[in-house]
Amino acid sequence: MRQKSFCFFFFRKRRNLHPVLPLLALNGCALRGAPSFPIVGAYFPAWMLCALVGIAVAVGLRVVFLLAGIDALLSFRLFTYVALGTLAALALWALAFGP
C-alpha cells in the first residue's frame, strides 16, 4: 500500500482553505507600499535607483582598474565587476532604505 503524503492529510479536511493558500505568500507585503521616490512627477522604485548606482559604480571601477593596471591581473573579470556592482547597490539600499 502506498503511503500518503503530509499534504494529503493536511488538505483532506481543509478543502475550503485552498483558495486562501496563495494569499499566504503575500503576508510580507505591507500596506505602506514599496520604497519609491518621485522623479519628474513619476514614482520610481528604490531598487531601480540602487541598480543604476551599482551599474555606474561597476563601470567606474572598471575604468579605474584599467588605468591602474589592476584589470589585467583579474582572472574572472565579469564576476568581479558584477560582484562589485552588486555590493555597491546593496550597500546603498542598506544605507538609504535600511532600518
N, C-alpha and C positions, 0 to 999 in steps of 0.2 A: 504494500500500500504506500502511496506517495505521501510524503509529509507536507502539510500545508504551511504556507509561509505566515509570517507575522502579519503582513498586510491583509491577508485573507481574514484572519481573526479580528483584526482591528476594525476593518471596514464592513464586516458582515452585519453587525448590528447598528452601524452608524452610516447607513446609506444616505441619509439626508445631509451628511457632513461633506460629501464630495464637492458640491459647488463652492463651498467655503474654503477648501484647501488651497486653491491658487491665490486666494486673497491673503493667506497667512504669510506668503512670501513678501508682501508689501508692508509688513509691520515696521520696517525700518524707515519708511517714508514719513516725514513729518509734515504737518500742515503749514509750517512756516515757509516751505519751499526750498529750493536749492539755492546755494550762494550764487548770486548774479549781480551784475553792475550795469548801469546804463552807459552806452556809448552812442552818441549822436541820436538819442531818442530810442534806441533799441536795447533790449536787455540781453546780455551775453552771459553764458555760464562761466563761472570762475575757472573751471578746469580748462576751458579753451584758452584763457589768458595764460595759465600756468604752462600749457603745452607749447604755446607760441614762445614764451620766455625760455623754456627748455630747449627748443629748437634753435633759438638765437644764441643761447649760451654754447650749445654744441658746435655751431658753425663758428662762433667767435673763438672757442678753444682750439678748433682745427686750424684756424689762421695763426693763432699764437704758437701752436705746436709746430706748424710748418716753418714759421720764421725762426723759431728757436732750435730747429733740427731734431726735436723730440719725435715727430711723426714718423721718421724713418726707423726709429727704434721699436715702434709698436708692432706687435705681431697680429693682433686682432683689432684692426682699426675701426671697423664698423661697430663691433661690440663695444669698444672703448667709448666711442663718441655717442652711441645710443645710451650707454650707461651714464655718461656724464650729463647728457641732456635730461635723462630721467631723474637723476639726483637733483639737478637744479630745479626741475619742475616740482618735484615732491617737497623740496626744501621751501620753495616759495609758497606752496599750498599749506605746509605746516606753519610757516611764519605768519602768513596773511590770514588764513581762514581756520587755523587750528584752535584748540581750546585755550 
